[in-house]
Amino acid sequence: MRLHVAQETTENRFELGGRAVSTPFHPELVQRVNAVCDRLIPPEGDFPAPSDVGIVDIIGRYVAPDDEMPRFFPFFTVGAVAGLLEPLGDDFESVETVVQDERMIALEIDAAQGFAVFRMLTNFCYYSRPAVALAVQKLPAGKYYRPTPQPYGYLDTVADWDEIEINRTRGSYVETADVAPVDLSDDIRASVVIKEDEA
């Protein structure tokens, strides 16, 4: 099995926001990814377990379905993730954490490149979660932490819009030229009357 990994891009960084829709994983892979992520970043204090903040759904935004060629970093498909984690064994989720750690260390040695990219993806997705941002803010140095995600800075580093992903989005918008003012005077008057009645 061939893993699509970081060398295939000149910029080893994640597409902001990932795919428009998270790629679904089969139930066994959901359990495996949750278990691996929980060992990579064990819960401690105010920091929740990755599995408690929906890590699989976020990782799924950066993984392509098996019937699509991955188009951006980390260049994983669902099958590639499953194949990478397969050597951990079918009983990985049920064995003791010491055994889990031993198997993960062996995988880190045997599949160093793929494992390193998966660990990077796990960290990126975990620290994007609001519950984790709140935990960081509770640390002594947390007052310096920006709760709004700023992984790559500002407009000079933001990638161009992806036409394929844009076409997958749902909803609608109004063209700038078609935007018209809305008369809210009646609503404003009504709210003033309600406030006066309450007083």
Steps between C-alpha positions, in 0.01 A plus 500: 500500500630843408440795728463843344707711734671830545766489228234537233443862592737791526312630803450250782209672663130432528241664278311750717172339603565187298227351283153656499352176635673254733580166335323221693705217651357151554416426869807284564730771366322763713580293810860447389564867423341608829715251695822603325430872542418448869844342547677770299334772711380348829239706689636690797346764727280734296623349174242252363580181316510540122215251472287729720536797265404322177853450370390250233259747340773763479762257369243394240511850354864443406462145364367415153254218428656190345350578160669842481862598455612705801560857386663661801712424804514251669404310181322224692201297385277308743669181382846647560407589859356152556811341347734714707328403828434135410829366648378610845284186506129425507497506882676837531200677654458239775858439614663687788646842431854370560453249217342769280803721556741217412318431175490869410874533563559203268274660236684830536823316416360281220289768328685810613388734225130410499487492880666843528247652260208337683631633833531846346142476373379390843667796672372747241141377530503466879624851570239645263216389730327767714516286816876468460540873435316565829732257680803683360359833621481363855875444507717769667622619159156454347419871517735541202320235295281612209177300514430572134683257271797672333707205382660671200468870559292719275408551137849480356517131591142390437470261205274569203142368513468139395236479223421134568442559872295815437267300277437256787375763740133547578307823540477815299632853484413835348734653243650827624338691215158366607527600866230752591431694822240357735252728673509410871327815627181315599700235686701767682183687598341177625802416716498850652131463584557162662784640714284794610215263593743287706621809686 
